[in-house]
Amino acid sequence: MSKSGDAFMKLDKTPYEGEFVGMCEGVIVAHSKSFDEVYDATVKACGSKYVPFVTQVLPAECMLL
């Protein structure tokens, strides 16, 4: 997994439930309910040096199958 993927798995996601989170190299650089806003801010923060990581934080009671 990527550095950001590993960091996301260990992250306390409670403050970000229902939002999208953007990370570069394991550091949160943006979060919002708007995917486009987070994606744009993350791409800008990562530049061409790093691959942006954007994912949605689902509420704890959600289960993906």
N, CA, C and O atoms as a Maestro MAE file, in Angstrom:
{
 s_m_m2io_version
 :::
 2.0.0
}

f_m_ct {
 s_m_title
 :::
 protein
 m_atom[260] {
  # First column is atom index #
  i_m_mmod_type
  r_m_x_coord
  r_m_y_coord
  r_m_z_coord
  i_m_residue_number
  s_m_chain_name
  s_m_pdb_residue_name
  s_m_pdb_atom_name
  i_m_atomic_number
  :::
  1 25 0.852 -1.182 0.000 1 A "MET " " N  " 7
  2 3 0.000 0.000 0.000 1 A "MET " " CA " 6
  3 2 0.895 1.242 0.000 1 A "MET " " C  " 6
  4 15 2.084 1.158 0.306 1 A "MET " " O  " 8
  5 25 0.328 2.364 -0.337 2 A "SER " " N  " 7
  6 3 1.077 3.626 -0.386 2 A "SER " " CA " 6
  7 2 1.271 4.200 1.018 2 A "SER " " C  " 6
  8 15 0.617 3.775 1.970 2 A "SER " " O  " 8
  9 25 2.159 5.150 1.128 3 A "LYS " " N  " 7
  10 3 2.395 5.816 2.411 3 A "LYS " " CA " 6
  11 2 1.101 6.471 2.916 3 A "LYS " " C  " 6
  12 15 0.780 6.398 4.102 3 A "LYS " " O  " 8
  13 25 0.362 7.111 1.997 4 A "SER " " N  " 7
  14 3 -0.907 7.744 2.385 4 A "SER " " CA " 6
  15 2 -1.955 6.699 2.730 4 A "SER " " C  " 6
  16 15 -2.734 6.890 3.664 4 A "SER " " O  " 8
  17 25 -1.986 5.606 1.996 5 A "GLY " " N  " 7
  18 3 -2.942 4.531 2.289 5 A "GLY " " CA " 6
  19 2 -2.712 3.953 3.666 5 A "GLY " " C  " 6
  20 15 -3.659 3.731 4.421 5 A "GLY " " O  " 8
  21 25 -1.447 3.708 3.998 6 A "ASP " " N  " 7
  22 3 -1.104 3.198 5.324 6 A "ASP " " CA " 6
  23 2 -1.490 4.200 6.418 6 A "ASP " " C  " 6
  24 15 -2.049 3.822 7.447 6 A "ASP " " O  " 8
  25 25 -1.185 5.479 6.182 7 A "ALA " " N  " 7
  26 3 -1.508 6.520 7.163 7 A "ALA " " CA " 6
  27 2 -3.025 6.632 7.344 7 A "ALA " " C  " 6
  28 15 -3.503 6.821 8.462 7 A "ALA " " O  " 8
  29 25 -3.777 6.515 6.253 8 A "PHE " " N  " 7
  30 3 -5.236 6.604 6.331 8 A "PHE " " CA " 6
  31 2 -5.806 5.462 7.172 8 A "PHE " " C  " 6
  32 15 -6.726 5.674 7.962 8 A "PHE " " O  " 8
  33 25 -5.268 4.262 7.008 9 A "MET " " N  " 7
  34 3 -5.773 3.119 7.766 9 A "MET " " CA " 6
  35 2 -5.560 3.306 9.264 9 A "MET " " C  " 6
  36 15 -6.357 2.809 10.061 9 A "MET " " O  " 8
  37 25 -4.508 4.006 9.664 10 A "LYS " " N  " 7
  38 3 -4.192 4.223 11.079 10 A "LYS " " CA " 6
  39 2 -4.849 5.488 11.651 10 A "LYS " " C  " 6
  40 15 -4.847 5.698 12.864 10 A "LYS " " O  " 8
  41 25 -5.401 6.311 10.786 11 A "LEU " " N  " 7
  42 3 -5.959 7.609 11.159 11 A "LEU " " CA " 6
  43 2 -7.223 7.489 12.006 11 A "LEU " " C  " 6
  44 15 -8.058 6.619 11.759 11 A "LEU " " O  " 8
  45 25 -7.363 8.361 13.003 12 A "ASP " " N  " 7
  46 3 -8.628 8.492 13.727 12 A "ASP " " CA " 6
  47 2 -9.575 9.230 12.784 12 A "ASP " " C  " 6
  48 15 -9.474 10.445 12.616 12 A "ASP " " O  " 8
  49 25 -10.481 8.499 12.180 13 A "LYS " " N  " 7
  50 3 -11.348 9.046 11.134 13 A "LYS " " CA " 6
  51 2 -12.581 9.776 11.677 13 A "LYS " " C  " 6
  52 15 -13.306 10.415 10.915 13 A "LYS " " O  " 8
  53 25 -12.817 9.683 12.978 14 A "THR " " N  " 7
  54 3 -14.020 10.256 13.590 14 A "THR " " CA " 6
  55 2 -14.269 11.715 13.196 14 A "THR " " C  " 6
  56 15 -15.408 12.047 12.867 14 A "THR " " O  " 8
  57 25 -13.267 12.604 13.211 15 A "PRO " " N  " 7
  58 3 -13.541 14.003 12.873 15 A "PRO " " CA " 6
  59 2 -13.887 14.232 11.395 15 A "PRO " " C  " 6
  60 15 -14.374 15.302 11.028 15 A "PRO " " O  " 8
  61 25 -13.636 13.226 10.554 16 A "TYR " " N  " 7
  62 3 -13.812 13.395 9.113 16 A "TYR " " CA " 6
  63 2 -14.992 12.598 8.551 16 A "TYR " " C  " 6
  64 15 -15.164 12.538 7.334 16 A "TYR " " O  " 8
  65 25 -15.813 11.981 9.420 17 A "GLU " " N  " 7
  66 3 -16.934 11.160 8.939 17 A "GLU " " CA " 6
  67 2 -17.835 11.965 8.007 17 A "GLU " " C  " 6
  68 15 -18.235 13.088 8.315 17 A "GLU " " O  " 8
  69 25 -18.142 11.362 6.867 18 A "GLY " " N  " 7
  70 3 -19.004 12.004 5.879 18 A "GLY " " CA " 6
  71 2 -18.278 12.960 4.955 18 A "GLY " " C  " 6
  72 15 -18.901 13.587 4.099 18 A "GLY " " O  " 8
  73 25 -16.979 13.079 5.113 19 A "GLU " " N  " 7
  74 3 -16.189 13.987 4.276 19 A "GLU " " CA " 6
  75 2 -15.214 13.206 3.404 19 A "GLU " " C  " 6
  76 15 -14.971 12.017 3.612 19 A "GLU " " O  " 8
  77 25 -14.673 13.902 2.436 20 A "PHE " " N  " 7
  78 3 -13.561 13.383 1.648 20 A "PHE " " CA " 6
  79 2 -12.280 13.899 2.281 20 A "PHE " " C  " 6
  80 15 -12.235 15.021 2.786 20 A "PHE " " O  " 8
  81 25 -11.247 13.081 2.251 21 A "VAL " " N  " 7
  82 3 -9.948 13.438 2.814 21 A "VAL " " CA " 6
  83 2 -8.908 13.304 1.718 21 A "VAL " " C  " 6
  84 15 -8.885 12.310 0.992 21 A "VAL " " O  " 8
  85 25 -8.043 14.310 1.600 22 A "GLY " " N  " 7
  86 3 -6.949 14.267 0.642 22 A "GLY " " CA " 6
  87 2 -5.621 14.243 1.368 22 A "GLY " " C  " 6
  88 15 -5.406 14.997 2.317 22 A "GLY " " O  " 8
  89 25 -4.719 13.362 0.912 23 A "MET " " N  " 7
  90 3 -3.421 13.215 1.572 23 A "MET " " CA " 6
  91 2 -2.288 13.193 0.541 23 A "MET " " C  " 6
  92 15 -2.457 12.763 -0.600 23 A "MET " " O  " 8
  93 25 -1.132 13.675 0.992 24 A "CYS " " N  " 7
  94 3 0.107 13.573 0.228 24 A "CYS " " CA " 6
  95 2 1.159 12.984 1.154 24 A "CYS " " C  " 6
  96 15 1.440 13.533 2.220 24 A "CYS " " O  " 8
  97 25 1.726 11.885 0.747 25 A "GLU " " N  " 7
  98 3 2.786 11.239 1.526 25 A "GLU " " CA " 6
  99 2 2.412 11.048 2.996 25 A "GLU " " C  " 6
  100 15 3.242 11.232 3.887 25 A "GLU " " O  " 8
  101 25 1.147 10.675 3.239 26 A "GLY " " N  " 7
  102 3 0.709 10.362 4.593 26 A "GLY " " CA " 6
  103 2 0.253 11.538 5.428 26 A "GLY " " C  " 6
  104 15 -0.049 11.373 6.610 26 A "GLY " " O  " 8
  105 25 0.197 12.735 4.833 27 A "VAL " " N  " 7
  106 3 -0.205 13.942 5.555 27 A "VAL " " CA " 6
  107 2 -1.522 14.465 4.963 27 A "VAL " " C  " 6
  108 15 -1.648 14.616 3.748 27 A "VAL " " O  " 8
  109 25 -2.499 14.740 5.838 28 A "ILE " " N  " 7
  110 3 -3.772 15.301 5.370 28 A "ILE " " CA " 6
  111 2 -3.527 16.737 4.896 28 A "ILE " " C  " 6
  112 15 -2.997 17.570 5.632 28 A "ILE " " O  " 8
  113 25 -3.923 17.002 3.661 29 A "VAL " " N  " 7
  114 3 -3.746 18.345 3.101 29 A "VAL " " CA " 6
  115 2 -5.084 19.023 2.813 29 A "VAL " " C  " 6
  116 15 -5.128 20.230 2.579 29 A "VAL " " O  " 8
  117 25 -6.190 18.243 2.829 30 A "ALA " " N  " 7
  118 3 -7.512 18.824 2.577 30 A "ALA " " CA " 6
  119 2 -8.598 17.881 3.087 30 A "ALA " " C  " 6
  120 15 -8.415 16.664 3.114 30 A "ALA " " O  " 8
  121 25 -9.733 18.459 3.494 31 A "HIS " " N  " 7
  122 3 -10.919 17.669 3.821 31 A "HIS " " CA " 6
  123 2 -12.144 18.549 3.663 31 A "HIS " " C  " 6
  124 15 -12.128 19.732 4.004 31 A "HIS " " O  " 8
  125 25 -13.212 17.948 3.138 32 A "SER " " N  " 7
  126 3 -14.444 18.682 2.865 32 A "SER " " CA " 6
  127 2 -15.506 17.680 2.435 32 A "SER " " C  " 6
  128 15 -15.193 16.527 2.141 32 A "SER " " O  " 8
  129 25 -16.747 18.112 2.398 33 A "LYS " " N  " 7
  130 3 -17.823 17.272 1.877 33 A "LYS " " CA " 6
  131 2 -17.832 17.279 0.343 33 A "LYS " " C  " 6
  132 15 -18.545 16.489 -0.276 33 A "LYS " " O  " 8
  133 25 -17.052 18.157 -0.262 34 A "SER " " N  " 7
  134 3 -16.987 18.269 -1.716 34 A "SER " " CA " 6
  135 2 -15.769 17.525 -2.260 34 A "SER " " C  " 6
  136 15 -14.629 17.877 -1.960 34 A "SER " " O  " 8
  137 25 -16.027 16.485 -3.069 35 A "PHE " " N  " 7
  138 3 -14.920 15.739 -3.678 35 A "PHE " " CA " 6
  139 2 -14.058 16.652 -4.544 35 A "PHE " " C  " 6
  140 15 -12.831 16.631 -4.450 35 A "PHE " " O  " 8
  141 25 -14.705 17.449 -5.386 36 A "ASP " " N  " 7
  142 3 -13.957 18.325 -6.303 36 A "ASP " " CA " 6
  143 2 -13.035 19.278 -5.544 36 A "ASP " " C  " 6
  144 15 -11.891 19.489 -5.945 36 A "ASP " " O  " 8
  145 25 -13.523 19.843 -4.472 37 A "GLU " " N  " 7
  146 3 -12.731 20.769 -3.661 37 A "GLU " " CA " 6
  147 2 -11.502 20.064 -3.069 37 A "GLU " " C  " 6
  148 15 -10.390 20.591 -3.116 37 A "GLU " " O  " 8
  149 25 -11.717 18.880 -2.520 38 A "VAL " " N  " 7
  150 3 -10.616 18.125 -1.917 38 A "VAL " " CA " 6
  151 2 -9.631 17.665 -2.992 38 A "VAL " " C  " 6
  152 15 -8.417 17.762 -2.809 38 A "VAL " " O  " 8
  153 25 -10.148 17.172 -4.100 39 A "TYR " " N  " 7
  154 3 -9.268 16.698 -5.170 39 A "TYR " " CA " 6
  155 2 -8.380 17.832 -5.688 39 A "TYR " " C  " 6
  156 15 -7.165 17.672 -5.807 39 A "TYR " " O  " 8
  157 25 -8.990 18.965 -5.990 40 A "ASP " " N  " 7
  158 3 -8.222 20.105 -6.510 40 A "ASP " " CA " 6
  159 2 -7.156 20.566 -5.512 40 A "ASP " " C  " 6
  160 15 -6.013 20.818 -5.894 40 A "ASP " " O  " 8
  161 25 -7.528 20.674 -4.243 41 A "ALA " " N  " 7
  162 3 -6.574 21.115 -3.218 41 A "ALA " " CA " 6
  163 2 -5.452 20.092 -3.025 41 A "ALA " " C  " 6
  164 15 -4.300 20.463 -2.802 41 A "ALA " " O  " 8
  165 25 -5.790 18.819 -3.111 42 A "THR " " N  " 7
  166 3 -4.787 17.765 -2.930 42 A "THR " " CA " 6
  167 2 -3.816 17.722 -4.091 42 A "THR " " C  " 6
  168 15 -2.609 17.598 -3.880 42 A "THR " " O  " 8
  169 25 -4.315 17.821 -5.314 43 A "VAL " " N  " 7
  170 3 -3.439 17.844 -6.490 43 A "VAL " " CA " 6
  171 2 -2.495 19.037 -6.413 43 A "VAL " " C  " 6
  172 15 -1.308 18.920 -6.717 43 A "VAL " " O  " 8
  173 25 -3.026 20.182 -6.006 44 A "LYS " " N  " 7
  174 3 -2.199 21.387 -5.878 44 A "LYS " " CA " 6
  175 2 -1.131 21.193 -4.802 44 A "LYS " " C  " 6
  176 15 0.024 21.567 -5.004 44 A "LYS " " O  " 8
  177 25 -1.508 20.612 -3.662 45 A "ALA " " N  " 7
  178 3 -0.563 20.418 -2.565 45 A "ALA " " CA " 6
  179 2 0.505 19.379 -2.897 45 A "ALA " " C  " 6
  180 15 1.660 19.524 -2.497 45 A "ALA " " O  " 8
  181 25 0.129 18.344 -3.618 46 A "CYS " " N  " 7
  182 3 1.071 17.270 -3.946 46 A "CYS " " CA " 6
  183 2 2.018 17.660 -5.077 46 A "CYS " " C  " 6
  184 15 3.150 17.183 -5.145 46 A "CYS " " O  " 8
  185 25 1.542 18.530 -5.958 47 A "GLY " " N  " 7
  186 3 2.367 18.889 -7.110 47 A "GLY " " CA " 6
  187 2 2.619 17.663 -7.981 47 A "GLY " " C  " 6
  188 15 1.870 16.689 -7.919 47 A "GLY " " O  " 8
  189 25 3.650 17.711 -8.774 48 A "SER " " N  " 7
  190 3 3.948 16.582 -9.659 48 A "SER " " CA " 6
  191 2 4.871 15.568 -8.996 48 A "SER " " C  " 6
  192 15 5.158 14.516 -9.566 48 A "SER " " O  " 8
  193 25 5.333 15.886 -7.793 49 A "LYS " " N  " 7
  194 3 6.282 15.015 -7.104 49 A "LYS " " CA " 6
  195 2 5.603 13.812 -6.449 49 A "LYS " " C  " 6
  196 15 6.197 12.736 -6.384 49 A "LYS " " O  " 8
  197 25 4.361 13.974 -5.959 50 A "TYR " " N  " 7
  198 3 3.675 12.919 -5.235 50 A "TYR " " CA " 6
  199 2 2.336 12.587 -5.887 50 A "TYR " " C  " 6
  200 15 1.750 13.414 -6.585 50 A "TYR " " O  " 8
  201 25 1.867 11.379 -5.654 51 A "VAL " " N  " 7
  202 3 0.563 10.951 -6.156 51 A "VAL " " CA " 6
  203 2 -0.490 11.331 -5.125 51 A "VAL " " C  " 6
  204 15 -0.372 10.947 -3.961 51 A "VAL " " O  " 8
  205 25 -1.522 12.079 -5.526 52 A "PRO " " N  " 7
  206 3 -2.562 12.459 -4.567 52 A "PRO " " CA " 6
  207 2 -3.390 11.242 -4.144 52 A "PRO " " C  " 6
  208 15 -3.627 10.331 -4.938 52 A "PRO " " O  " 8
  209 25 -3.820 11.244 -2.897 53 A "PHE " " N  " 7
  210 3 -4.663 10.182 -2.338 53 A "PHE " " CA " 6
  211 2 -5.921 10.850 -1.820 53 A "PHE " " C  " 6
  212 15 -5.857 11.676 -0.910 53 A "PHE " " O  " 8
  213 25 -7.081 10.496 -2.399 54 A "VAL " " N  " 7
  214 3 -8.360 11.071 -1.974 54 A "VAL " " CA " 6
  215 2 -9.337 9.931 -1.723 54 A "VAL " " C  " 6
  216 15 -9.485 9.039 -2.558 54 A "VAL " " O  " 8
  217 25 -9.993 9.961 -0.590 55 A "THR " " N  " 7
  218 3 -10.981 8.934 -0.268 55 A "THR " " CA " 6
  219 2 -12.077 9.538 0.598 55 A "THR " " C  " 6
  220 15 -11.898 10.589 1.214 55 A "THR " " O  " 8
  221 25 -13.213 8.853 0.631 56 A "GLN " " N  " 7
  222 3 -14.322 9.310 1.471 56 A "GLN " " CA " 6
  223 2 -14.304 8.539 2.788 56 A "GLN " " C  " 6
  224 15 -14.074 7.330 2.804 56 A "GLN " " O  " 8
  225 25 -14.545 9.234 3.875 57 A "VAL " " N  " 7
  226 3 -14.635 8.613 5.191 57 A "VAL " " CA " 6
  227 2 -16.113 8.338 5.460 57 A "VAL " " C  " 6
  228 15 -16.907 9.259 5.648 57 A "VAL " " O  " 8
  229 25 -16.453 7.088 5.473 58 A "LEU " " N  " 7
  230 3 -17.840 6.704 5.706 58 A "LEU " " CA " 6
  231 2 -18.137 6.673 7.202 58 A "LEU " " C  " 6
  232 15 -17.231 6.462 8.009 58 A "LEU " " O  " 8
  233 25 -19.396 6.881 7.579 59 A "PRO " " N  " 7
  234 3 -19.759 6.787 8.992 59 A "PRO " " CA " 6
  235 2 -19.423 5.388 9.536 59 A "PRO " " C  " 6
  236 15 -19.438 4.409 8.790 59 A "PRO " " O  " 8
  237 25 -19.126 5.305 10.806 60 A "ALA " " N  " 7
  238 3 -18.709 4.053 11.423 60 A "ALA " " CA " 6
  239 2 -19.737 2.938 11.259 60 A "ALA " " C  " 6
  240 15 -19.371 1.764 11.202 60 A "ALA " " O  " 8
  241 25 -21.006 3.291 11.184 61 A "GLU " " N  " 7
  242 3 -22.040 2.256 11.077 61 A "GLU " " CA " 6
  243 2 -22.199 1.691 9.663 61 A "GLU " " C  " 6
  244 15 -22.960 0.743 9.470 61 A "GLU " " O  " 8
  245 25 -21.507 2.244 8.682 62 A "CYS " " N  " 7
  246 3 -21.560 1.728 7.318 62 A "CYS " " CA " 6
  247 2 -20.644 0.517 7.173 62 A "CYS " " C  " 6
  248 15 -19.572 0.445 7.773 62 A "CYS " " O  " 8
  249 25 -21.099 -0.423 6.362 63 A "MET " " N  " 7
  250 3 -20.289 -1.606 6.105 63 A "MET " " CA " 6
  251 2 -20.269 -1.853 4.605 63 A "MET " " C  " 6
  252 15 -21.320 -1.929 3.970 63 A "MET " " O  " 8
  253 25 -19.077 -1.976 4.041 64 A "LEU " " N  " 7
  254 3 -18.935 -2.261 2.620 64 A "LEU " " CA " 6
  255 2 -18.737 -3.750 2.428 64 A "LEU " " C  " 6
  256 15 -17.980 -4.394 3.155 64 A "LEU " " O  " 8
  257 25 -19.419 -4.276 1.453 65 A "LEU " " N  " 7
  258 3 -19.273 -5.714 1.151 65 A "LEU " " CA " 6
  259 2 -18.599 -5.888 -0.189 65 A "LEU " " C  " 6
  260 15 -18.383 -7.017 -0.629 65 A "LEU " " O  " 8
  :::
 }
 m_bond[259] {
  # First column is bond index #
  i_m_from
  i_m_to
  i_m_order
  :::
  1 1 2 1
  2 2 3 1
  3 3 4 2
  4 3 5 1
  5 5 6 1
  6 6 7 1
  7 7 8 2
  8 7 9 1
  9 9 10 1
  10 10 11 1
  11 11 12 2
  12 11 13 1
  13 13 14 1
  14 14 15 1
  15 15 16 2
  16 15 17 1
  17 17 18 1
  18 18 19 1
  19 19 20 2
  20 19 21 1
  21 21 22 1
  22 22 23 1
  23 23 24 2
  24 23 25 1
  25 25 26 1
  26 26 27 1
  27 27 28 2
  28 27 29 1
  29 29 30 1
  30 30 31 1
  31 31 32 2
  32 31 33 1
  33 33 34 1
  34 34 35 1
  35 35 36 2
  36 35 37 1
  37 37 38 1
  38 38 39 1
  39 39 40 2
  40 39 41 1
  41 41 42 1
  42 42 43 1
  43 43 44 2
  44 43 45 1
  45 45 46 1
  46 46 47 1
  47 47 48 2
  48 47 49 1
  49 49 50 1
  50 50 51 1
  51 51 52 2
  52 51 53 1
  53 53 54 1
  54 54 55 1
  55 55 56 2
  56 55 57 1
  57 57 58 1
  58 58 59 1
  59 59 60 2
  60 59 61 1
  61 61 62 1
  62 62 63 1
  63 63 64 2
  64 63 65 1
  65 65 66 1
  66 66 67 1
  67 67 68 2
  68 67 69 1
  69 69 70 1
  70 70 71 1
  71 71 72 2
  72 71 73 1
  73 73 74 1
  74 74 75 1
  75 75 76 2
  76 75 77 1
  77 77 78 1
  78 78 79 1
  79 79 80 2
  80 79 81 1
  81 81 82 1
  82 82 83 1
  83 83 84 2
  84 83 85 1
  85 85 86 1
  86 86 87 1
  87 87 88 2
  88 87 89 1
  89 89 90 1
  90 90 91 1
  91 91 92 2
  92 91 93 1
  93 93 94 1
  94 94 95 1
  95 95 96 2
  96 95 97 1
  97 97 98 1
  98 98 99 1
  99 99 100 2
  100 99 101 1
  101 101 102 1
  102 102 103 1
  103 103 104 2
  104 103 105 1
  105 105 106 1
  106 106 107 1
  107 107 108 2
  108 107 109 1
  109 109 110 1
  110 110 111 1
  111 111 112 2
  112 111 113 1
  113 113 114 1
  114 114 115 1
  115 115 116 2
  116 115 117 1
  117 117 118 1
  118 118 119 1
  119 119 120 2
  120 119 121 1
  121 121 122 1
  122 122 123 1
  123 123 124 2
  124 123 125 1
  125 125 126 1
  126 126 127 1
  127 127 128 2
  128 127 129 1
  129 129 130 1
  130 130 131 1
  131 131 132 2
  132 131 133 1
  133 133 134 1
  134 134 135 1
  135 135 136 2
  136 135 137 1
  137 137 138 1
  138 138 139 1
  139 139 140 2
  140 139 141 1
  141 141 142 1
  142 142 143 1
  143 143 144 2
  144 143 145 1
  145 145 146 1
  146 146 147 1
  147 147 148 2
  148 147 149 1
  149 149 150 1
  150 150 151 1
  151 151 152 2
  152 151 153 1
  153 153 154 1
  154 154 155 1
  155 155 156 2
  156 155 157 1
  157 157 158 1
  158 158 159 1
  159 159 160 2
  160 159 161 1
  161 161 162 1
  162 162 163 1
  163 163 164 2
  164 163 165 1
  165 165 166 1
  166 166 167 1
  167 167 168 2
  168 167 169 1
  169 169 170 1
  170 170 171 1
  171 171 172 2
  172 171 173 1
  173 173 174 1
  174 174 175 1
  175 175 176 2
  176 175 177 1
  177 177 178 1
  178 178 179 1
  179 179 180 2
  180 179 181 1
  181 181 182 1
  182 182 183 1
  183 183 184 2
  184 183 185 1
  185 185 186 1
  186 186 187 1
  187 187 188 2
  188 187 189 1
  189 189 190 1
  190 190 191 1
  191 191 192 2
  192 191 193 1
  193 193 194 1
  194 194 195 1
  195 195 196 2
  196 195 197 1
  197 197 198 1
  198 198 199 1
  199 199 200 2
  200 199 201 1
  201 201 202 1
  202 202 203 1
  203 203 204 2
  204 203 205 1
  205 205 206 1
  206 206 207 1
  207 207 208 2
  208 207 209 1
  209 209 210 1
  210 210 211 1
  211 211 212 2
  212 211 213 1
  213 213 214 1
  214 214 215 1
  215 215 216 2
  216 215 217 1
  217 217 218 1
  218 218 219 1
  219 219 220 2
  220 219 221 1
  221 221 222 1
  222 222 223 1
  223 223 224 2
  224 223 225 1
  225 225 226 1
  226 226 227 1
  227 227 228 2
  228 227 229 1
  229 229 230 1
  230 230 231 1
  231 231 232 2
  232 231 233 1
  233 233 234 1
  234 234 235 1
  235 235 236 2
  236 235 237 1
  237 237 238 1
  238 238 239 1
  239 239 240 2
  240 239 241 1
  241 241 242 1
  242 242 243 1
  243 243 244 2
  244 243 245 1
  245 245 246 1
  246 246 247 1
  247 247 248 2
  248 247 249 1
  249 249 250 1
  250 250 251 1
  251 251 252 2
  252 251 253 1
  253 253 254 1
  254 254 255 1
  255 255 256 2
  256 255 257 1
  257 257 258 1
  258 258 259 1
  259 259 260 2
  :::
 }
}
